Amino acid sequence: MKYEEVSEWTPQGVWALIAEGEVERISEAIIGVALHGTHMDEAVAICLILADHAVPEVRGNAILGLGHLARRFNSALSAEAIESVKRALKDEDDYVRGQANAAWDDVSYFCT
């Protein structure tokens, strides 16, 4: 894997991609809004919706986004968000489980 800089995304931009069904761009945009966005509640809402997406990369990045948000805002997530991360730890897809493990480190530190 190679690290690539993630562009900043607004929640409105991500909602537009979701409406258009642009799966490849959604996957990156989730991380962009989680790392750079200023609206935690809206970013969490986006991550929660996409945490159940059919595409594993989207699902995994949505879960990772929850961990980023917990760390960035030094804030507890909702019980629903924490449960999404816990469910993802048991996901059938390796990528999703890996992202969930990374997210769980931040969620368990900042949300307990």
DARAJO-V58985 format. One record per residue. N is the residue number from 1. PHI is phi in degrees with one decimal (* if undefined). OMEGA is omega as a letter, one per 40 degrees, with the letter a starting at -180 (* if undefined). Layout:
# DARAJO-V58985
[[N/PHI/OMEGA] [N/PHI/OMEGA]]
This chain:
# DARAJO-V58985
[[1/*/a] [2/-127.3/i] [3/-72.3/i] [4/-126.8/i] [5/-59.5/a] [6/-101.1/a] [7/-70.5/i] [8/-73.5/i] [9/-129.7/i] [10/-93.4/i] [11/-56.3/i] [12/-60.3/i] [13/-64.6/i] [14/-68.9/i] [15/-57.8/i] [16/-63.4/i] [17/-63.8/i] [18/-61.7/i] [19/-61.5/a] [20/-83.9/a] [21/72.6/a] [22/-82.4/a] [23/-56.8/a] [24/-62.2/i] [25/-73.8/i] [26/-59.7/a] [27/-57.3/i] [28/-74.9/a] [29/-62.5/i] [30/-57.4/a] [31/-67.1/i] [32/-60.8/i] [33/-73.9/i] [34/-71.4/a] [35/-84.0/a] [36/-121.4/a] [37/-67.2/a] [38/-107.8/a] [39/-114.9/a] [40/-58.5/a] [41/-60.1/a] [42/-70.5/i] [43/-65.2/i] [44/-62.3/i] [45/-59.3/i] [46/-62.5/a] [47/-60.6/a] [48/-64.7/i] [49/-64.5/a] [50/-82.1/i] [51/-65.6/i] [52/-110.4/a] [53/-64.0/a] [54/-68.6/a] [55/-87.9/a] [56/-56.5/a] [57/-63.9/i] [58/-67.1/a] [59/-58.5/a] [60/-63.6/a] [61/-69.4/i] [62/-63.9/i] [63/-66.9/i] [64/-59.8/i] [65/-58.1/i] [66/-62.0/i] [67/-64.1/i] [68/-59.3/a] [69/-65.4/i] [70/-59.7/a] [71/-70.6/a] [72/-61.9/a] [73/-94.2/i] [74/45.4/a] [75/-141.2/i] [76/-72.2/i] [77/-91.0/i] [78/-66.1/i] [79/-58.6/i] [80/-61.9/i] [81/-66.5/i] [82/-62.2/i] [83/-64.3/i] [84/-62.5/i] [85/-65.5/i] [86/-60.3/i] [87/-62.2/a] [88/-65.9/i] [89/-62.2/a] [90/-112.0/a] [91/-60.2/a] [92/-70.3/a] [93/-97.1/a] [94/-59.7/a] [95/-62.1/a] [96/-63.0/i] [97/-61.5/i] [98/-64.7/i] [99/-66.1/i] [100/-65.5/i] [101/-63.0/i] [102/-64.3/i] [103/-66.0/a] [104/-61.1/i] [105/-57.0/a] [106/-71.6/a] [107/-62.1/a] [108/-67.8/i] [109/-75.9/a] [110/-92.3/a] [111/-114.0/i] [112/-123.3/*]]
